[in-house]
Amino acid sequence: MILQKRICASFHPKYKVKFYFCYTIVYMVRIINGKNVKSLANITYKILRIQEKFTHIEEFNNPGISPCIYALWHSNQFLVHGIRNRDKLSVLISTSIDGEIVAEVCKNWGFRVVRGSSGKKGAVESTMQMLARLKEGECVAIMVDGPHGPLHKVKNGAVKLAQMSKAPIIPVHWFSPQKTFITLPSWDKMKTPLGKCNILNIYGEPIYISENATEEELANVKENIRNQLFDIEKKSLEYYNEALKQKLWKKK
């Protein structure tokens, strides 16, 4: 704690709040264990509830298809907060201890949760759960490079699920040019608002997969997801400015 204060003292005042926030997140991750998950989940939820009052997320180019599979980078996982009808949205979350905290927070916020892992058994179980949710007409959200990377490498989960369910994959990215939209010092460079922030959820074009698709075609779909996510990110400021012209944040 003494070292933390000394480091923070060297920061410009406008960066100190961000430093404390990042330090708190990192410290909480270090002290997680099976006994304090519930407590940390409650603390995290209360912190995020406070932030929620200052966070304003609007949607751009959402095709409004249901059921569908939202595909996003692990760094943008908080964007699910801006997807409408969260009571009909299932979020895939890892079975790790830190994933337990995320799962508890998501449940408190009204999302449905599917727990899964990269292991064969965990992957099969989570796939079957998501398949059932899609057949019920609900949507699911998958961090396509999660739960542990490599960063921005699209894995097979969303693609196989789309092939089995016939539901389209919709790439989605979130963006804000405001300084209160920060990057955390995590492996995925997680994005989160800190303070008053207007954010835009930007959606790509739906991707449909034939149940008879070849391995080459499935590989092309993975590349399509990756390219769309990067393309949206590249054009995100342009979309954001268009949203400003449409006065999306002033319509409520």
KEFIMI-996835 format. One record per residue (C-alpha): x, y, z. Coordinates in pm, whole numbers, plus 50000, padded with zeros to 5 digits. Example, Ala and Ser with C-alpha at 12.3 -4.5 7.8 and 13.67 -1.06 7.14 Angstrom:
BEGIN
{{51230, 49550, 50780}}
{{51367, 49894, 50714}}
***
This chain:
BEGIN
{{50000, 50000, 50000}}
{{50289, 50238, 50082}}
{{50448, 50168, 49746}}
{{50113, 50221, 49575}}
{{50079, 50565, 49736}}
{{50433, 50663, 49636}}
{{50370, 50561, 49277}}
{{50035, 50739, 49270}}
{{50195, 51057, 49407}}
{{50410, 51075, 49094}}
{{50102, 51083, 48870}}
{{49935, 51394, 48738}}
{{49615, 51456, 48944}}
{{49383, 51373, 48655}}
{{49539, 51024, 48627}}
{{49534, 50937, 48998}}
{{49171, 50816, 49000}}
{{49243, 50588, 48705}}
{{49550, 50450, 48878}}
{{49359, 50374, 49198}}
{{49083, 50207, 48997}}
{{49327, 49985, 48806}}
{{49520, 49903, 49123}}
{{49198, 49804, 49302}}
{{49097, 49571, 49019}}
{{49441, 49406, 49009}}
{{49450, 49372, 49389}}
{{49103, 49211, 49398}}
{{49209, 48957, 49135}}
{{49515, 48865, 49346}}
{{49310, 48793, 49661}}
{{49037, 48585, 49495}}
{{48980, 48241, 49638}}
{{48689, 48003, 49672}}
{{48592, 48140, 50013}}
{{48555, 48509, 49925}}
{{48403, 48490, 49577}}
{{48056, 48593, 49694}}
{{48190, 48888, 49891}}
{{48408, 49012, 49604}}
{{48119, 48967, 49362}}
{{47896, 49183, 49581}}
{{48166, 49451, 49611}}
{{48223, 49447, 49235}}
{{47850, 49470, 49166}}
{{47809, 49768, 49400}}
{{48102, 49949, 49236}}
{{47963, 49886, 48889}}
{{47614, 49996, 48999}}
{{47763, 50332, 49094}}
{{47941, 50354, 48759}}
{{47617, 50258, 48582}}
{{47464, 50593, 48676}}
{{47732, 50768, 48470}}
{{47743, 50523, 48179}}
{{47524, 50585, 47876}}
{{47540, 50319, 47603}}
{{47358, 50352, 47271}}
{{47339, 50107, 46981}}
{{47438, 50163, 46618}}
{{47341, 49935, 46329}}
{{47191, 49661, 46545}}
{{47005, 49434, 46296}}
{{46767, 49327, 46571}}
{{46780, 48957, 46486}}
{{46669, 48701, 46743}}
{{46797, 48447, 46812}}
{{47157, 48538, 46733}}
{{47511, 48493, 46857}}
{{47690, 48815, 46951}}
{{48064, 48780, 46890}}
{{48299, 49016, 47072}}
{{48656, 49041, 47192}}
{{48726, 48950, 47554}}
{{48844, 49307, 47613}}
{{48495, 49436, 47531}}
{{48295, 49198, 47750}}
{{48131, 49484, 47943}}
{{47952, 49592, 47625}}
{{47682, 49332, 47694}}
{{47545, 49588, 47938}}
{{47431, 49790, 47637}}
{{47251, 49504, 47459}}
{{46875, 49527, 47492}}
{{46653, 49259, 47649}}
{{46919, 49125, 47883}}
{{46666, 48885, 48037}}
{{46680, 48701, 47702}}
{{47057, 48718, 47665}}
{{47286, 48441, 47789}}
{{47653, 48527, 47844}}
{{47920, 48256, 47819}}
{{48155, 48284, 48119}}
{{48447, 48062, 48213}}
{{48435, 47824, 48509}}
{{48744, 47983, 48667}}
{{48726, 48150, 49008}}
{{48742, 48500, 48861}}
{{48475, 48388, 48615}}
{{48260, 48307, 48918}}
{{48269, 48674, 49019}}
{{48173, 48785, 48669}}
{{47891, 48529, 48662}}
{{47749, 48648, 48994}}
{{47759, 49012, 48880}}
{{47587, 48923, 48551}}
{{47311, 48737, 48735}}
{{47255, 49034, 48965}}
{{47221, 49253, 48657}}
{{46953, 49029, 48507}}
{{47156, 48840, 48249}}
{{47132, 48467, 48202}}
{{47464, 48288, 48240}}
{{47622, 47980, 48081}}
{{47941, 47849, 48240}}
{{48197, 47679, 48021}}
{{48566, 47598, 47989}}
{{48819, 47533, 47715}}
{{48833, 47165, 47817}}
{{48639, 46916, 47607}}
{{48378, 46830, 47872}}
{{48316, 47191, 47973}}
{{48298, 47302, 47610}}
{{48041, 47035, 47522}}
{{47821, 47115, 47822}}
{{47822, 47489, 47759}}
{{47755, 47439, 47387}}
{{47448, 47227, 47462}}
{{47317, 47487, 47707}}
{{47362, 47770, 47457}}
{{47208, 47562, 47181}}
{{46901, 47512, 47398}}
{{46878, 47886, 47470}}
{{46901, 47970, 47100}}
{{46628, 47720, 47016}}
{{46411, 47895, 47274}}
{{46453, 48217, 47074}}
{{46708, 48380, 47301}}
{{47045, 48532, 47210}}
{{47390, 48447, 47344}}
{{47711, 48649, 47377}}
{{48052, 48490, 47335}}
{{48399, 48640, 47386}}
{{48554, 48475, 47080}}
{{48916, 48502, 47201}}
{{48839, 48403, 47561}}
{{48878, 48296, 47825}}
{{49258, 48327, 47821}}
{{49352, 48420, 47466}}
{{49557, 48437, 47254}}
{{49445, 48797, 47210}}
{{49223, 48851, 46904}}
{{49237, 48491, 46789}}
{{48886, 48371, 46705}}
{{48822, 48025, 46847}}
{{48582, 47759, 46725}}
{{48302, 47794, 46982}}
{{48084, 48061, 46823}}
{{48133, 47919, 46474}}
{{48037, 47564, 46571}}
{{47738, 47691, 46766}}
{{47616, 47893, 46468}}
{{47654, 47589, 46244}}
{{47451, 47371, 46482}}
{{47178, 47627, 46561}}
{{47151, 47805, 46224}}
{{47148, 48133, 46421}}
{{47357, 48414, 46270}}
{{47675, 48549, 46426}}
{{47672, 48926, 46477}}
{{48010, 49088, 46551}}
{{47986, 49374, 46803}}
{{48237, 49627, 46933}}
{{48204, 49923, 47169}}
{{48377, 50260, 47153}}
{{48403, 50603, 47308}}
{{48659, 50876, 47232}}
{{48613, 51019, 47581}}
{{48903, 51007, 47828}}
{{48677, 50831, 48079}}
{{48677, 50522, 47855}}
{{48992, 50356, 47985}}
{{49206, 50048, 47921}}
{{49289, 49822, 48215}}
{{49634, 49660, 48255}}
{{49509, 49307, 48182}}
{{49616, 49051, 47919}}
{{49316, 49144, 47703}}
{{49351, 49524, 47754}}
{{48997, 49539, 47887}}
{{48796, 49853, 47813}}
{{48571, 50008, 48077}}
{{48414, 50345, 48155}}
{{48536, 50533, 48461}}
{{48318, 50833, 48533}}
{{48066, 50996, 48301}}
{{48093, 50830, 47962}}
{{47887, 50805, 47642}}
{{47959, 50476, 47466}}
{{47845, 50329, 47136}}
{{47778, 49960, 47074}}
{{47850, 49908, 46703}}
{{47722, 49599, 46522}}
{{47855, 49427, 46213}}
{{47681, 49232, 45939}}
{{47514, 48899, 46029}}
{{47711, 48588, 45935}}
{{47516, 48273, 45851}}
{{47674, 47929, 45839}}
{{47543, 47623, 45659}}
{{47514, 47309, 45869}}
{{47704, 47134, 45589}}
{{47989, 47387, 45584}}
{{48336, 47247, 45516}}
{{48635, 47305, 45744}}
{{48766, 47557, 45493}}
{{48436, 47747, 45501}}
{{48437, 47747, 45882}}
{{48791, 47884, 45879}}
{{48674, 48160, 45644}}
{{48392, 48245, 45886}}
{{48642, 48284, 46170}}
{{48846, 48517, 45950}}
{{48528, 48709, 45862}}
{{48447, 48760, 46232}}
{{48800, 48882, 46300}}
{{48802, 49116, 46001}}
{{48462, 49263, 46085}}
{{48562, 49331, 46445}}
{{48882, 49503, 46334}}
{{48697, 49697, 46062}}
{{48436, 49820, 46309}}
{{48712, 49928, 46546}}
{{48889, 50112, 46265}}
{{48572, 50301, 46170}}
{{48440, 50342, 46525}}
{{48509, 50716, 46548}}
{{48322, 50768, 46221}}
{{48022, 50574, 46357}}
{{48043, 50763, 46686}}
{{48033, 51100, 46510}}
{{47732, 50983, 46309}}
{{47560, 50885, 46635}}
{{47632, 51236, 46767}}
{{47465, 51385, 46459}}
{{47164, 51164, 46525}}
{{47166, 51290, 46886}}
{{47131, 50936, 47018}}
{{47231, 51031, 47371}}
{{46985, 51322, 47381}}
{{46680, 51122, 47279}}
{{46624, 50991, 47631}}
***
